[in-house]
Amino acid sequence: MKHIYLIFFIHVSGYLGAQQFTGLCKMDTYITLEHIYGSELVLQDVENGHNELIRLAEKGCVEAIFQLGYLYYVSDYNYRLSEKENLKNIYKIFNNNNLAFKYLNEAVELGHVPAMSYLGDLYRKGVACDLNYERALELYEEAYVLGDQKSAYNIGYCYFKGLGNIQQSYEEAIKWFERTDYPMAKHWLAICYYFGHGVSIDKQKTLEILSSNKGNLNSPTLLEHLEELMADESDGLLTPTNVVHEEEKMDSVEEILNADEYSLEHEVKITDLSLDNLEGEWVGQFLDLDYAGGKIMRSFSANFTISKQNGSGRLIYEASIDTIINKGKVEIFDNSLYFEDFKLVLPRLYKDHPKIPNYEYEILSADLELKSIDNMSYLTALVETKNITTDEPGSPKLLVLTSDKIFTENGEEISEDILEQLLKDQDKNFISLYPNPFENDLLIHYELETEVVTTIQIYSLDLSFSETVIDNEYQGKGKKVYHYDGSALKKGYYAVRVITNGKEHTKIIAKI
């Protein structure tokens, strides 16, 4: 019996000792963080604070291990461009993504819940690890089950924008936003209700959510912006057209196509696309779509000239979108274009950050179709963009151009119902490539409607490199994701071709 008591005493003493160590190491970690960040009472000393965190981590302090990983992670993504001197000082010491992954991964293995969310971010972005959305979602979901509110927001955000190979779904995004009180989840939920993304438009609910969501900078900024624009509204609420430019609009495809005032039946014919019918001047509109690709959120005037460069025969473009002019070379393969040096600054759809009124986009690839509606030819292109400001893919864009100016009774080029019809009939990109451009990891994503024989090929546009990554493989119906390691490829332009039962689908991508 004495032996049992002795064993119990040793076990309890060990448990209490471990608890005491955990508590003390957390306290030491938080004191160290005060020195790293500095305050009115504590002089900032990043270098010594960094060394102290490493010392605590080497002693097995889980909180110190997590904070090291967090600081290495957040320094590169948040502090690098900060105007605050203390954060700039932190970035000078904590600017190593490999160490961010090392320490966050170690903290996760030791059961640190918030570390799961941040490690998921690294897998989602492919930072210091292979790009892996499945692993990111696993970490987010595990962290949420264990009480991490941020992870529910992360999952909802991925579904809202359809990042990587995650199927875009407003309904799924809302489900996760509603599961958490995390401030940014509530902010995006308010946006869903305002624009009717996955729910019925409810502007009053938008205002209620924003008014009660004080835990971040974005919601008060958006609320103030909306209240400034509410004064002239008879119902006291903001309409979508107030958020954007005069010429911008947000319409539901189904509403316009089914409206009584649009009684025309438009026959859409697809014609073959060649260099001969691609060259020349084109005018029309650049449509900014929602992330589901089904709503026109706003439109900008667009003018394109495509011609052959003297001597080389290469295609060059000159484009004007919303008065911003770009010139450069354009690569074409099959019906896929890739633009060089095509950047565009556009005002944000709504103002929810005091220091970010605009987004800078890089126009990447475009899948072209030449269509004939009512004996008029239109060049349409689903455009893939990168939001340089947020370092994420932009929402879908659609170019609708014609070689002849068409004016309707209200003076607009290309009537609204024609735009909606073209959007409805535009083939969705069969191939999704992420990220674009890419450095090493590339996700090739496509969906098969039936069981087919599939081949995937990757080759450089100058044909100096080619590789067949899947050769005549029988694949069943459903979504497919292929991870390609492009680390050995030289920088340049490549074509990814997916052949299903003899039908070719091609998209051009840049290796940087």
C-alpha positions in Angstrom: 0.0 0.0 0.0 2.9 2.3 0.8 4.3 1.7 -2.6 1.0 2.7 -4.2 0.9 6.0 -2.2 4.5 6.6 -3.2 3.9 6.1 -6.9 0.8 8.3 -6.7 2.8 11.0 -4.9 5.5 10.9 -7.5 3.0 11.0 -10.3 1.1 14.0 -8.8 4.4 15.8 -8.0 5.5 15.3 -11.6 2.2 16.5 -13.0 2.3 19.6 -10.7 5.9 20.2 -11.7 5.0 20.1 -15.4 2.1 22.4 -14.8 4.4 24.8 -12.9 7.0 24.7 -15.6 4.3 25.4 -18.3 3.0 28.4 -16.3 6.4 29.8 -15.6 7.6 29.4 -19.2 4.4 31.1 -20.5 5.1 34.0 -18.1 8.7 34.2 -19.2 7.6 34.1 -22.9 5.1 36.9 -22.5 7.7 39.1 -20.6 10.1 38.4 -23.4 7.5 39.5 -26.0 7.2 42.8 -24.2 10.8 43.4 -24.8 10.6 42.3 -28.5 7.6 44.7 -29.2 8.5 47.4 -26.8 6.1 49.8 -25.1 6.0 53.1 -23.2 7.3 51.3 -20.1 9.6 48.7 -21.8 12.5 49.6 -24.1 12.4 47.5 -27.3 15.3 45.0 -27.6 14.5 42.6 -30.4 17.8 40.9 -30.6 18.0 39.9 -26.9 14.3 39.0 -26.9 14.9 36.7 -29.9 17.8 35.0 -28.2 15.7 34.6 -25.0 12.8 33.0 -27.0 15.3 30.5 -28.5 16.6 29.7 -25.0 13.1 29.1 -23.7 12.2 27.0 -26.8 15.3 24.8 -26.3 14.1 24.1 -22.7 10.9 22.8 -24.2 8.6 25.8 -23.6 5.8 25.2 -26.1 4.6 28.8 -26.0 8.0 30.1 -26.8 8.2 27.6 -29.7 4.9 28.9 -31.0 5.8 32.5 -30.6 9.0 32.0 -32.5 7.1 30.5 -35.4 4.4 33.1 -35.3 6.9 36.0 -35.3 8.9 34.5 -38.2 5.6 34.1 -40.1 3.9 37.4 -39.4 7.1 39.4 -39.9 7.3 38.6 -43.6 3.5 39.0 -44.3 2.6 41.9 -42.0 5.6 43.7 -40.5 7.7 43.8 -43.7 5.8 46.8 -45.1 4.7 48.3 -41.8 5.3 52.0 -41.2 5.7 51.4 -37.5 9.3 51.5 -36.4 9.0 48.8 -33.8 7.6 46.4 -36.3 10.3 47.2 -38.8 12.8 46.3 -36.1 11.2 43.0 -35.6 11.2 42.2 -39.3 15.0 42.8 -39.4 15.5 39.8 -37.0 12.4 37.6 -37.7 12.4 37.3 -41.5 12.9 33.6 -42.2 10.0 31.6 -43.5 11.8 28.3 -43.2 12.2 28.9 -39.4 8.5 29.9 -39.3 7.5 26.5 -40.7 10.1 24.7 -38.4 8.8 26.2 -35.2 5.1 26.2 -36.0 5.3 22.5 -37.1 7.1 21.7 -33.8 4.5 23.5 -31.8 1.7 21.6 -33.6 3.4 18.3 -32.8 3.4 19.4 -29.2 -0.4 20.1 -29.3 -0.4 23.9 -29.5 -3.8 24.7 -31.0 -3.3 28.3 -32.4 -0.1 27.0 -34.1 -2.3 24.6 -36.2 -4.1 27.6 -37.8 -0.8 29.4 -38.7 0.8 26.2 -40.0 -2.3 25.8 -42.1 -1.7 29.2 -43.6 1.8 28.1 -44.7 0.5 25.0 -46.4 -2.2 27.1 -48.0 0.3 29.5 -49.4 3.1 26.9 -50.1 5.5 28.9 -47.9 8.6 26.8 -46.9 6.6 23.7 -47.8 4.7 22.0 -50.6 1.5 23.8 -51.6 -1.1 21.5 -49.9 -4.7 22.7 -49.5 -5.9 19.4 -48.2 -3.4 19.6 -45.3 -4.3 23.2 -44.7 -8.0 22.4 -44.3 -7.2 19.4 -42.0 -5.2 21.7 -39.7 -7.9 24.4 -39.7 -10.7 21.9 -39.0 -8.7 20.2 -36.2 -7.9 23.6 -34.6 -11.5 24.7 -34.8 -12.7 21.5 -33.1 -10.2 22.3 -30.3 -11.6 25.8 -29.9 -9.6 28.0 -32.3 -12.0 30.6 -33.7 -9.6 32.0 -36.4 -9.5 28.6 -38.1 -13.3 28.7 -38.9 -12.7 32.1 -40.5 -9.8 30.6 -42.6 -12.0 27.8 -43.9 -14.8 30.2 -44.8 -12.4 32.5 -46.5 -11.0 29.7 -48.7 -14.5 28.7 -49.8 -15.6 32.3 -50.3 -12.8 32.9 -52.9 -12.4 29.3 -54.1 -8.6 29.4 -53.4 -6.4 26.8 -54.9 -8.3 23.6 -55.6 -11.1 24.3 -53.2 -14.4 24.6 -54.9 -15.8 28.1 -54.6 -19.0 28.1 -52.5 -20.7 31.1 -50.8 -23.0 28.7 -48.9 -20.1 26.8 -47.4 -18.3 30.0 -46.6 -21.3 31.4 -44.7 -21.6 28.2 -42.8 -18.1 28.6 -41.4 -18.4 32.4 -40.9 -21.5 31.8 -38.8 -19.7 29.2 -36.6 -17.3 31.7 -35.1 -17.1 35.1 -33.4 -13.8 35.9 -35.0 -14.1 39.5 -36.1 -13.0 39.0 -39.8 -15.5 36.2 -40.2 -18.3 38.6 -39.1 -16.9 41.2 -41.5 -17.1 38.8 -44.5 -20.5 37.7 -43.4 -21.7 41.3 -43.5 -20.4 41.5 -47.1 -22.3 38.4 -48.0 -25.5 39.9 -46.8 -24.8 43.2 -48.5 -24.2 41.8 -52.0 -26.4 38.7 -51.7 -23.5 36.2 -51.9 -25.1 32.9 -51.0 -28.0 34.6 -49.1 -30.8 37.0 -49.9 -29.6 40.7 -49.8 -30.2 42.1 -46.4 -28.6 45.5 -46.0 -30.1 46.1 -42.6 -28.4 42.9 -41.3 -25.1 44.1 -42.9 -25.3 47.3 -40.9 -26.2 45.4 -37.7 -23.2 43.1 -38.1 -20.8 45.9 -38.9 -22.1 48.0 -36.0 -21.4 45.2 -33.4 -18.1 44.1 -34.9 -15.6 46.3 -33.2 -12.7 43.8 -33.0 -11.0 44.8 -36.2 -10.2 47.8 -38.4 -12.1 46.7 -41.4 -15.7 46.7 -40.1 -15.7 50.2 -38.6 -14.1 51.6 -41.8 -16.7 49.9 -44.0 -19.6 51.0 -41.7 -18.4 54.6 -41.8 -18.1 54.4 -45.6 -21.7 53.1 -45.9 -23.1 55.7 -43.5 -21.5 58.5 -45.5 -23.3 57.3 -48.6 -26.6 56.6 -46.9 -27.8 60.2 -46.6 -29.4 60.4 -50.0 -31.2 57.0 -49.8 -34.9 57.2 -49.0 -34.9 53.9 -47.2 -31.8 54.8 -45.2 -29.8 52.0 -46.8 -27.1 51.9 -49.4 -27.6 50.4 -52.8 -24.9 48.6 -54.6 -24.4 51.3 -57.3 -23.4 53.7 -54.5 -20.4 51.6 -53.7 -18.9 51.6 -57.1 -18.4 54.0 -60.0 -21.2 55.5 -62.1 -20.7 53.1 -65.0 -20.4 50.1 -62.7 -23.2 47.8 -62.0 -24.0 44.6 -60.1 -26.7 42.5 -61.7 -27.8 38.9 -61.4 -27.4 36.9 -64.6 -30.7 35.1 -64.0 -32.7 38.3 -63.1 -31.6 40.0 -66.3 -32.1 37.0 -68.6 -35.6 36.4 -67.2 -36.8 40.0 -67.0 -39.8 40.9 -69.2 -38.0 43.8 -70.8 -35.5 41.4 -72.4 -37.6 39.5 -74.9 -34.9 38.9 -77.5 -33.8 35.4 -78.1 -30.0 35.6 -78.9 -28.5 32.8 -80.8 -24.9 32.3 -79.8 -22.5 30.7 -82.4 -18.9 29.8 -81.7 -16.5 30.4 -84.6 -12.9 29.3 -85.1 -10.3 31.6 -83.7 -7.1 32.3 -85.7 -4.4 35.0 -85.7 -6.0 36.6 -88.8 -9.3 37.2 -87.0 -7.6 38.1 -83.7 -5.5 40.9 -85.1 -6.9 44.5 -85.2 -8.7 46.9 -82.9 -11.2 45.8 -80.4 -13.5 47.8 -78.2 -15.9 46.8 -75.4 -16.0 46.3 -71.7 -13.9 44.7 -69.0 -16.3 43.1 -66.5 -15.4 42.5 -62.9 -17.3 39.4 -61.7 -17.9 38.0 -58.3 -15.9 35.1 -57.0 -18.5 32.6 -58.2 -18.3 34.1 -61.7 -22.1 34.6 -62.0 -22.6 38.3 -61.2 -21.3 41.4 -63.0 -20.2 43.5 -60.1 -19.0 46.4 -62.3 -17.7 47.2 -65.7 -14.9 49.4 -67.3 -14.5 50.5 -70.8 -11.8 48.5 -72.7 -9.9 49.0 -75.9 -7.4 46.5 -77.3 -5.2 46.5 -80.3 -3.4 43.2 -81.2 -0.8 43.2 -84.0 2.4 41.5 -85.1 5.7 42.9 -84.1 7.8 44.1 -87.1 10.5 41.6 -87.9 9.9 39.0 -85.2 6.3 38.2 -86.1 5.5 38.0 -82.4 2.1 39.3 -81.2 2.0 42.5 -79.3 -0.8 44.3 -77.6 -1.9 47.8 -76.6 -4.7 47.9 -74.1 -6.6 50.6 -72.3 -8.9 49.7 -69.4 -10.4 52.5 -67.3 -8.0 54.9 -69.0 -4.9 52.8 -67.8 -2.7 52.0 -70.8 -0.5 48.9 -71.1 1.7 47.7 -73.9 3.7 44.5 -74.3 4.1 41.1 -75.8 1.4 38.5 -75.7 1.9 34.7 -75.9 -0.7 32.6 -77.6 -1.2 28.9 -77.8 -4.4 27.3 -79.0 -7.0 29.7 -77.6 -5.1 30.7 -74.6 -3.3 34.0 -74.2 -0.7 35.1 -71.6 0.1 38.8 -71.3 3.6 40.1 -70.4 3.8 43.2 -68.1 0.1 43.9 -67.9 -0.7 45.6 -64.6 -3.8 47.5 -63.7 -4.8 49.6 -60.7 -8.5 49.7 -60.0 -10.5 51.2 -57.1 -11.8 48.7 -54.6 -15.4 47.6 -54.9 -16.0 48.9 -51.4 -13.8 50.8 -48.8 -13.0 48.7 -45.7 -9.4 49.7 -45.1 -8.3 53.4 -44.6 -5.0 52.8 -46.3 -6.0 50.6 -49.2 -8.4 52.4 -51.5 -7.2 50.5 -54.7 -6.1 47.1 -55.7 -3.2 46.5 -58.1 -3.8 43.5 -60.5 -1.6 41.7 -62.8 -3.5 40.4 -65.9 -2.2 36.9 -66.6 -3.9 34.5 -68.9 -7.1 34.7 -70.9 -9.1 31.9 -72.5 -10.6 33.2 -75.8 -13.7 32.5 -77.7 -15.0 34.2 -80.8 -18.8 34.3 -80.8 -21.5 35.6 -83.2 -24.7 37.0 -81.8 -27.3 38.4 -84.1 -24.7 38.5 -86.9 -22.3 40.5 -84.8 -18.9 39.0 -83.8 -17.7 39.3 -80.2 -14.3 38.3 -78.8 -14.8 37.1 -75.2 -12.1 36.1 -72.8 -12.2 34.7 -69.2 -9.3 36.6 -67.7 -7.2 35.3 -64.8 -5.7 37.9 -62.6 -3.4 38.1 -59.6 -4.2 40.6 -56.9 -0.8 42.0 -56.2 -2.0 44.0 -53.2 -3.3 40.9 -51.3 -1.0 38.4 -53.0 -3.9 36.2 -54.0 -5.8 35.3 -57.2 -8.3 38.1 -58.2 -11.9 37.4 -58.7 -12.8 36.3 -62.3 -12.8 38.9 -65.0 -14.5 38.8 -68.4 -13.5 40.8 -71.5 -16.2 41.4 -74.0 -14.9 43.1 -77.2 -16.1 43.7 -80.7 -14.3 45.0 -83.7 -17.1 47.4 -84.5 -18.6 49.9 -82.0 -22.2 49.2 -81.1 -24.2 51.9 -79.5 -27.6 51.2 -77.9 -30.3 53.8 -77.4 -28.8 54.9 -74.1 -25.4 55.4 -75.6 -23.7 52.4 -74.0 -21.4 50.2 -76.0 -22.7 46.6 -76.1 -26.1 46.2 -74.6 -26.5 44.8 -71.1 -28.5 41.8 -72.1 -25.8 40.9 -74.7 -23.2 41.1 -71.9 -25.3 38.8 -69.7 -25.9 36.4 -72.6 -22.2 36.2 -73.3 -21.4 35.7 -69.6 -24.0 32.9 -69.5 -22.6 31.1 -72.5 -18.9 31.7 -71.8 -17.2 28.4 -71.2 -15.7 28.2 -67.7 -12.0 27.6 -67.6 -11.7 23.8 -67.9 -8.2 24.0 -66.4 -7.4 25.9 -63.2 -3.7 26.5 -62.4 -2.6 27.6 -59.0 -0.6 29.7 -58.2 -0.2 31.7 -61.3 2.6 32.6 -61.8 4.3 29.8 -59.9 7.8 29.3 -58.5 8.0 25.5 -57.7 4.7 23.9 -56.8 1.8 23.9 -59.3 -1.7 22.6 -58.8 -3.4 21.4 -62.0 -7.1 21.2 -61.3 -9.9 20.2 -63.6 -13.3 18.4 -63.4 -14.5 15.6 -65.6 -18.2 15.2 -66.3 -17.9 11.6 -67.5 -15.4 8.8 -67.4 -12.7 9.6 -70.0 -9.1 8.8 -71.1 -6.9 11.7 -70.0 -3.5 13.0 -70.9 -1.7 15.9 -69.2 1.3 17.6 -71.0 3.5 20.5 -70.0 5.8 22.2 -72.4 7.6 25.5 -73.0 6.2 27.8 -75.6 9.5 27.6 -77.6 9.1 23.8 -77.5 12.6 23.3 -75.9 11.0 21.4 -73.1 8.1 19.0 -73.0 6.8 16.5 -70.5 3.9 14.1 -70.4 2.9 13.8 -66.8 -0.2 11.6 -67.4 -0.4 9.5 -70.5 -3.8 8.1 -71.7 -4.9 7.4 -68.1 -8.5 6.2 -67.6 -10.1 8.6 -65.1 -13.5 8.5 -63.5 -16.0 11.4 -63.3 -15.3 14.1 -60.7 -12.8 16.7 -59.7 -9.1 16.0 -60.3 -6.1 17.7 -58.7 -2.5 17.0 -59.9 0.5 18.3 -58.0 3.4 19.2 -60.3 6.9 19.9 -59.1 8.2 22.6 -61.4 11.3 23.4 -59.4 13.6 22.1 -62.1 12.0 24.2 -64.9 13.6 27.3 -66.2 11.9 30.7 -65.8 9.6 31.4 -68.7 6.2 30.6 -70.3 4.7 27.1 -70.3 1.6 25.6 -71.7 -0.4 23.1 -69.7 -2.6 20.9 -71.9 -5.2 18.5 -70.7 -6.6 16.1 -73.4 -9.8 14.3 -72.6 -11.0 11.8 -75.2 -9.1 13.7 -77.9 -10.4 17.2 -76.9 -7.6 19.6 -76.0 -7.8 22.2 -73.2 -4.8 24.5 -72.9 -3.7 27.3 -70.5 -0.5 29.3 -70.5 1.3 30.0 -67.2 4.5 31.7 -66.2 7.4 30.2 -64.1 9.1 32.9 -62.1 
